[in-house]
Amino acid sequence: MTCFVRDKESYASLFVILESFGSCSGLRVNHEKTEILVLGNSTLHEKDFNDHRVCEIIKILGVYFGYDEKQRNDLNFR
């Protein structure tokens, strides 16, 4: 699952919703595999995201995304 959030508050709201959904469905988020790529000119830091890992580059459906164009191109095209 890929989710986009705007700030710390929307991040917190997302996990409240996911926990609520999980209590109804039996599904849960694997927090050990959760990765975060901060987009834009944000001042968010890893401490703002509980135990989730903040990444420089992230893979979504087989495609790498990140700010480093050379690294991204190397991973996607080589």
N, CA, C and O atoms as a printed pandas DataFrame, in Angstrom:
     atom_number atom_name residue_name chain_id  residue_number  x_coord  y_coord  z_coord
0              1         N          MET        A               1    0.847   -1.162    0.000
1              2        CA          MET        A               1    0.000    0.000    0.000
2              3         C          MET        A               1    0.898    1.233    0.000
3              4         O          MET        A               1    1.914    1.268    0.695
4              5         N          THR        A               2    0.529    2.222   -0.766
5              6        CA          THR        A               2    1.234    3.494   -0.809
6              7         C          THR        A               2    0.276    4.585   -0.362
7              8         O          THR        A               2   -0.842    4.682   -0.866
8              9         N          CYS        A               3    0.711    5.397    0.574
9             10        CA          CYS        A               3   -0.112    6.501    1.083
10            11         C          CYS        A               3    0.692    7.784    1.023
11            12         O          CYS        A               3    1.902    7.782    1.246
12            13         N          PHE        A               4    0.024    8.862    0.725
13            14        CA          PHE        A               4    0.646   10.177    0.722
14            15         C          PHE        A               4    0.007   11.005    1.824
15            16         O          PHE        A               4   -1.218   11.089    1.919
16            17         N          VAL        A               5    0.832   11.608    2.648
17            18        CA          VAL        A               5    0.330   12.462    3.725
18            19         C          VAL        A               5    1.014   13.820    3.640
19            20         O          VAL        A               5    2.110   13.944    3.092
20            21         N          ARG        A               6    0.363   14.819    4.179
21            22        CA          ARG        A               6    0.830   16.201    4.051
22            23         C          ARG        A               6    1.784   16.614    5.170
23            24         O          ARG        A               6    2.745   17.344    4.926
24            25         N          ASP        A               7    1.531   16.160    6.371
25            26        CA          ASP        A               7    2.294   16.624    7.527
26            27         C          ASP        A               7    2.174   15.617    8.666
27            28         O          ASP        A               7    1.606   14.538    8.497
28            29         N          LYS        A               8    2.720   15.984    9.839
29            30        CA          LYS        A               8    2.687   15.069   10.985
30            31         C          LYS        A               8    1.266   14.735   11.409
31            32         O          LYS        A               8    0.982   13.606   11.809
32            33         N          GLU        A               9    0.380   15.706   11.323
33            34        CA          GLU        A               9   -1.001   15.472   11.740
34            35         C          GLU        A               9   -1.704   14.477   10.813
35            36         O          GLU        A               9   -2.417   13.589   11.281
36            37         N          SER        A              10   -1.505   14.625    9.508
37            38        CA          SER        A              10   -2.140   13.688    8.575
38            39         C          SER        A              10   -1.500   12.308    8.678
39            40         O          SER        A              10   -2.167   11.296    8.467
40            41         N          TYR        A              11   -0.219   12.264    8.998
41            42        CA          TYR        A              11    0.467   10.991    9.243
42            43         C          TYR        A              11   -0.171   10.279   10.442
43            44         O          TYR        A              11   -0.472    9.087   10.379
44            45         N          ALA        A              12   -0.372   11.021   11.525
45            46        CA          ALA        A              12   -0.987   10.438   12.720
46            47         C          ALA        A              12   -2.410    9.983   12.431
47            48         O          ALA        A              12   -2.823    8.915   12.884
48            49         N          SER        A              13   -3.160   10.780   11.685
49            50        CA          SER        A              13   -4.540   10.419   11.327
50            51         C          SER        A              13   -4.581    9.158   10.484
51            52         O          SER        A              13   -5.457    8.313   10.672
52            53         N          LEU        A              14   -3.647    9.023    9.564
53            54        CA          LEU        A              14   -3.590    7.828    8.720
54            55         C          LEU        A              14   -3.463    6.580    9.580
55            56         O          LEU        A              14   -4.169    5.598    9.350
56            57         N          PHE        A              15   -2.579    6.603   10.560
57            58        CA          PHE        A              15   -2.373    5.406   11.369
58            59         C          PHE        A              15   -3.515    5.142   12.332
59            60         O          PHE        A              15   -3.735    3.994   12.718
60            61         N          VAL        A              16   -4.246    6.169   12.730
61            62        CA          VAL        A              16   -5.463    5.958   13.519
62            63         C          VAL        A              16   -6.494    5.229   12.655
63            64         O          VAL        A              16   -7.139    4.287   13.116
64            65         N          ILE        A              17   -6.646    5.666   11.399
65            66        CA          ILE        A              17   -7.587    5.034   10.471
66            67         C          ILE        A              17   -7.165    3.597   10.182
67            68         O          ILE        A              17   -7.999    2.692   10.182
68            69         N          LEU        A              18   -5.867    3.386    9.934
69            70        CA          LEU        A              18   -5.383    2.033    9.632
70            71         C          LEU        A              18   -5.564    1.092   10.819
71            72         O          LEU        A              18   -5.911   -0.075   10.636
72            73         N          GLU        A              19   -5.336    1.582   12.021
73            74        CA          GLU        A              19   -5.542    0.754   13.216
74            75         C          GLU        A              19   -7.020    0.415   13.376
75            76         O          GLU        A              19   -7.363   -0.714   13.727
76            77         N          SER        A              20   -7.892    1.380   13.121
77            78        CA          SER        A              20   -9.333    1.152   13.214
78            79         C          SER        A              20   -9.776    0.123   12.172
79            80         O          SER        A              20  -10.543   -0.790   12.478
80            81         N          PHE        A              21   -9.293    0.277   10.954
81            82        CA          PHE        A              21   -9.600   -0.677    9.890
82            83         C          PHE        A              21   -9.096   -2.070   10.272
83            84         O          PHE        A              21   -9.779   -3.070   10.050
84            85         N          GLY        A              22   -7.898   -2.122   10.845
85            86        CA          GLY        A              22   -7.314   -3.399   11.241
86            87         C          GLY        A              22   -8.110   -4.110   12.312
87            88         O          GLY        A              22   -8.201   -5.337   12.310
88            89         N          SER        A              23   -8.690   -3.348   13.230
89            90        CA          SER        A              23   -9.480   -3.996   14.282
90            91         C          SER        A              23  -10.752   -4.615   13.717
91            92         O          SER        A              23  -11.275   -5.576   14.282
92            93         N          CYS        A              24  -11.254   -4.077   12.610
93            94        CA          CYS        A              24  -12.461   -4.635   11.963
94            95         C          CYS        A              24  -12.129   -5.787   11.018
95            96         O          CYS        A              24  -12.876   -6.762   10.933
96            97         N          SER        A              25  -11.011   -5.671   10.314
97            98        CA          SER        A              25  -10.705   -6.631    9.252
98            99         C          SER        A              25   -9.720   -7.713    9.654
99           100         O          SER        A              25   -9.656   -8.762    9.013
100          101         N          GLY        A              26   -8.958   -7.475   10.701
101          102        CA          GLY        A              26   -7.921   -8.423   11.078
102          103         C          GLY        A              26   -6.607   -8.167   10.364
103          104         O          GLY        A              26   -5.620   -8.853   10.628
104          105         N          LEU        A              27   -6.574   -7.193    9.466
105          106        CA          LEU        A              27   -5.338   -6.836    8.766
106          107         C          LEU        A              27   -4.574   -5.822    9.603
107          108         O          LEU        A              27   -5.156   -5.115   10.424
108          109         N          ARG        A              28   -3.260   -5.758    9.386
109          110        CA          ARG        A              28   -2.476   -4.788   10.134
110          111         C          ARG        A              28   -1.292   -4.301    9.311
111          112         O          ARG        A              28   -0.865   -4.959    8.362
112          113         N          VAL        A              29   -0.780   -3.163    9.682
113          114        CA          VAL        A              29    0.396   -2.583    9.038
114          115         C          VAL        A              29    1.631   -3.252    9.626
115          116         O          VAL        A              29    1.743   -3.393   10.843
116          117         N          ASN        A              30    2.556   -3.664    8.767
117          118        CA          ASN        A              30    3.828   -4.198    9.234
118          119         C          ASN        A              30    4.758   -2.999    9.447
119          120         O          ASN        A              30    5.363   -2.498    8.499
120          121         N          HIS        A              31    4.863   -2.551   10.682
121          122        CA          HIS        A              31    5.625   -1.349   10.998
122          123         C          HIS        A              31    7.116   -1.526   10.718
123          124         O          HIS        A              31    7.810   -0.542   10.464
124          125         N          GLU        A              32    7.621   -2.755   10.758
125          126        CA          GLU        A              32    9.032   -3.006   10.467
126          127         C          GLU        A              32    9.359   -2.760    9.005
127          128         O          GLU        A              32   10.503   -2.447    8.675
128          129         N          LYS        A              33    8.376   -2.897    8.120
129          130        CA          LYS        A              33    8.600   -2.696    6.685
130          131         C          LYS        A              33    8.149   -1.323    6.201
131          132         O          LYS        A              33    8.331   -0.992    5.029
132          133         N          THR        A              34    7.568   -0.528    7.079
133          134        CA          THR        A              34    7.061    0.772    6.684
134          135         C          THR        A              34    8.213    1.722    6.392
135          136         O          THR        A              34    9.109    1.896    7.218
136          137         N          GLU        A              35    8.187    2.339    5.205
137          138        CA          GLU        A              35    9.208    3.292    4.783
138          139         C          GLU        A              35    8.543    4.611    4.429
139          140         O          GLU        A              35    7.427    4.642    3.911
140          141         N          ILE        A              36    9.243    5.696    4.716
141          142        CA          ILE        A              36    8.706    7.024    4.468
142          143         C          ILE        A              36    9.687    7.806    3.621
143          144         O          ILE        A              36   10.881    7.847    3.917
144          145         N          LEU        A              37    9.179    8.428    2.561
145          146        CA          LEU        A              37    9.960    9.349    1.736
146          147         C          LEU        A              37    9.312   10.714    1.902
147          148         O          LEU        A              37    8.168   10.916    1.495
148          149         N          VAL        A              38   10.038   11.646    2.495
149          150        CA          VAL        A              38    9.513   12.986    2.731
150          151         C          VAL        A              38    9.595   13.762    1.419
151          152         O          VAL        A              38   10.659   13.871    0.810
152          153         N          LEU        A              39    8.456   14.295    1.001
153          154        CA          LEU        A              39    8.378   15.047   -0.251
154          155         C          LEU        A              39    8.345   16.542    0.023
155          156         O          LEU        A              39    7.842   16.975    1.060
156          157         N          GLY        A              40    8.875   17.326   -0.894
157          158        CA          GLY        A              40    8.806   18.781   -0.789
158          159         C          GLY        A              40    9.843   19.348    0.157
159          160         O          GLY        A              40   10.771   18.659    0.579
160          161         N          ASN        A              41    9.667   20.605    0.477
161          162        CA          ASN        A              41   10.585   21.327    1.357
162          163         C          ASN        A              41   10.129   21.214    2.801
163          164         O          ASN        A              41    9.898   22.220    3.471
164          165         N          SER        A              42   10.005   20.017    3.261
165          166        CA          SER        A              42    9.488   19.766    4.597
166          167         C          SER        A              42   10.623   19.734    5.611
167          168         O          SER        A              42   11.758   19.394    5.277
168          169         N          THR        A              43   10.310   20.085    6.834
169          170        CA          THR        A              43   11.294   20.033    7.912
170          171         C          THR        A              43   11.045   18.832    8.817
171          172         O          THR        A              43   11.440   18.840    9.982
172          173         N          LEU        A              44   10.398   17.809    8.292
173          174        CA          LEU        A              44   10.111   16.613    9.075
174          175         C          LEU        A              44   11.372   15.771    9.221
175          176         O          LEU        A              44   12.202   15.707    8.314
176          177         N          HIS        A              45   11.502   15.127   10.374
177          178        CA          HIS        A              45   12.662   14.297   10.666
178          179         C          HIS        A              45   12.197   12.910   11.085
179          180         O          HIS        A              45   11.015   12.681   11.340
180          181         N          GLU        A              46   13.151   11.994   11.149
181          182        CA          GLU        A              46   12.816   10.605   11.479
182          183         C          GLU        A              46   12.100   10.502   12.827
183          184         O          GLU        A              46   11.234    9.645   12.998
184          185         N          LYS        A              47   12.446   11.354   13.776
185          186        CA          LYS        A              47   11.805   11.318   15.093
186          187         C          LYS        A              47   10.318   11.671   15.014
187          188         O          LYS        A              47    9.555   11.350   15.926
188          189         N          ASP        A              48    9.907   12.329   13.931
189          190        CA          ASP        A              48    8.499   12.697   13.750
190          191         C          ASP        A              48    7.634   11.515   13.317
191          192         O          ASP        A              48    6.408   11.627   13.301
192          193         N          PHE        A              49    8.249   10.388   12.966
193          194        CA          PHE        A              49    7.521    9.265   12.396
194          195         C          PHE        A              49    7.600    8.008   13.249
195          196         O          PHE        A              49    7.707    6.905   12.712
196          197         N          ASN        A              50    7.550    8.155   14.555
197          198        CA          ASN        A              50    7.584    7.012   15.475
198          199         C          ASN        A              50    8.752    6.100   15.147
199          200         O          ASN        A              50    9.899    6.548   15.135
200          201         N          ASP        A              51    8.485    4.844   14.883
201          202        CA          ASP        A              51    9.554    3.880   14.615
202          203         C          ASP        A              51    9.728    3.595   13.137
203          204         O          ASP        A              51   10.403    2.631   12.776
204          205         N          HIS        A              52    9.140    4.400   12.276
205          206        CA          HIS        A              52    9.226    4.141   10.845
206          207         C          HIS        A              52   10.480    4.771   10.256
207          208         O          HIS        A              52   10.926    5.837   10.680
208          209         N          ARG        A              53   11.028    4.087    9.275
209          210        CA          ARG        A              53   12.286    4.486    8.671
210          211         C          ARG        A              53   12.055    5.546    7.595
211          212         O          ARG        A              53   11.194    5.374    6.732
212          213         N          VAL        A              54   12.808    6.629    7.639
213          214        CA          VAL        A              54   12.770    7.662    6.611
214          215         C          VAL        A              54   13.853    7.325    5.591
215          216         O          VAL        A              54   15.016    7.142    5.951
216          217         N          CYS        A              55   13.464    7.242    4.305
217          218        CA          CYS        A              55   14.375    6.819    3.248
218          219         C          CYS        A              55   14.699    7.964    2.300
219          220         O          CYS        A              55   13.930    8.916    2.167
220          221         N          GLU        A              56   15.850    7.855    1.644
221          222        CA          GLU        A              56   16.240    8.802    0.604
222          223         C          GLU        A              56   15.618    8.402   -0.732
223          224         O          GLU        A              56   15.331    9.248   -1.579
224          225         N          ILE        A              57   15.419    7.107   -0.901
225          226        CA          ILE        A              57   14.836    6.572   -2.134
226          227         C          ILE        A              57   13.893    5.439   -1.737
227          228         O          ILE        A              57   14.145    4.717   -0.772
228          229         N          ILE        A              58   12.818    5.293   -2.483
229          230        CA          ILE        A              58   11.800    4.309   -2.125
230          231         C          ILE        A              58   11.323    3.603   -3.388
231          232         O          ILE        A              58   11.280    4.205   -4.461
232          233         N          LYS        A              59   10.965    2.333   -3.263
233          234        CA          LYS        A              59   10.507    1.534   -4.398
234          235         C          LYS        A              59    9.010    1.295   -4.266
235          236         O          LYS        A              59    8.540    0.751   -3.267
236          237         N          ILE        A              60    8.264    1.712   -5.294
237          238        CA          ILE        A              60    6.815    1.530   -5.313
238          239         C          ILE        A              60    6.452    0.819   -6.610
239          240         O          ILE        A              60    6.689    1.345   -7.698
240          241         N          LEU        A              61    5.879   -0.373   -6.496
241          242        CA          LEU        A              61    5.472   -1.178   -7.656
242          243         C          LEU        A              61    6.602   -1.351   -8.663
243          244         O          LEU        A              61    6.377   -1.280   -9.871
244          245         N          GLY        A              62    7.818   -1.579   -8.167
245          246        CA          GLY        A              62    8.959   -1.846   -9.019
246          247         C          GLY        A              62    9.668   -0.623   -9.560
247          248         O          GLY        A              62   10.642   -0.760  -10.301
248          249         N          VAL        A              63    9.213    0.561   -9.216
249          250        CA          VAL        A              63    9.830    1.803   -9.691
250          251         C          VAL        A              63   10.403    2.549   -8.497
251          252         O          VAL        A              63    9.744    2.707   -7.470
252          253         N          TYR        A              64   11.654    3.009   -8.650
253          254        CA          TYR        A              64   12.309    3.749   -7.581
254          255         C          TYR        A              64   11.992    5.235   -7.695
255          256         O          TYR        A              64   11.990    5.799   -8.789
256          257         N          PHE        A              65   11.723    5.866   -6.542
257          258        CA          PHE        A              65   11.454    7.297   -6.457
258          259         C          PHE        A              65   12.406    7.902   -5.439
259          260         O          PHE        A              65   12.704    7.287   -4.415
260          261         N          GLY        A              66   12.878    9.099   -5.719
261          262        CA          GLY        A              66   13.746    9.805   -4.790
262          263         C          GLY        A              66   14.227   11.088   -5.425
263          264         O          GLY        A              66   13.928   11.371   -6.585
264          265         N          TYR        A              67   14.977   11.868   -4.657
265          266        CA          TYR        A              67   15.445   13.163   -5.137
266          267         C          TYR        A              67   16.740   13.076   -5.929
267          268         O          TYR        A              67   16.994   13.930   -6.778
268          269         N          ASP        A              68   17.565   12.063   -5.672
269          270        CA          ASP        A              68   18.846   11.925   -6.362
270          271         C          ASP        A              68   18.609   11.317   -7.751
271          272         O          ASP        A              68   18.394   10.112   -7.885
272          273         N          GLU        A              69   18.651   12.163   -8.768
273          274        CA          GLU        A              69   18.311   11.726  -10.131
274          275         C          GLU        A              69   19.249   10.635  -10.633
275          276         O          GLU        A              69   18.793    9.671  -11.247
276          277         N          LYS        A              70   20.553   10.766  -10.384
277          278        CA          LYS        A              70   21.502    9.760  -10.860
278          279         C          LYS        A              70   21.228    8.405  -10.217
279          280         O          LYS        A              70   21.173    7.386  -10.906
280          281         N          GLN        A              71   21.058    8.394   -8.903
281          282        CA          GLN        A              71   20.778    7.142   -8.199
282          283         C          GLN        A              71   19.465    6.535   -8.681
283          284         O          GLN        A              71   19.387    5.328   -8.911
284          285         N          ARG        A              72   18.442    7.358   -8.834
285          286        CA          ARG        A              72   17.135    6.893   -9.291
286          287         C          ARG        A              72   17.234    6.295  -10.687
287          288         O          ARG        A              72   16.670    5.231  -10.942
288          289         N          ASN        A              73   17.946    6.966  -11.602
289          290        CA          ASN        A              73   18.099    6.452  -12.962
290          291         C          ASN        A              73   18.896    5.160  -12.985
291          292         O          ASN        A              73   18.557    4.235  -13.723
292          293         N          ASP        A              74   19.957    5.085  -12.179
293          294        CA          ASP        A              74   20.742    3.853  -12.092
294          295         C          ASP        A              74   19.878    2.679  -11.647
295          296         O          ASP        A              74   19.961    1.591  -12.218
296          297         N          LEU        A              75   19.064    2.894  -10.644
297          298        CA          LEU        A              75   18.223    1.810  -10.129
298          299         C          LEU        A              75   17.107    1.443  -11.095
299          300         O          LEU        A              75   16.767    0.265  -11.211
300          301         N          ASN        A              76   16.529    2.409  -11.788
301          302        CA          ASN        A              76   15.390    2.134  -12.670
302          303         C          ASN        A              76   15.799    1.621  -14.049
303          304         O          ASN        A              76   15.046    0.873  -14.673
304          305         N          PHE        A              77   16.983    2.011  -14.537
305          306        CA          PHE        A              77   17.307    1.714  -15.936
306          307         C          PHE        A              77   18.508    0.803  -16.108
307          308         O          PHE        A              77   18.843    0.459  -17.241
308          309         N          ARG        A              78   19.156    0.404  -15.054
309          310        CA          ARG        A              78   20.302   -0.493  -15.220
310          311         C          ARG        A              78   20.064   -1.796  -14.524
311          312         O          ARG        A              78   20.922   -2.678  -14.555
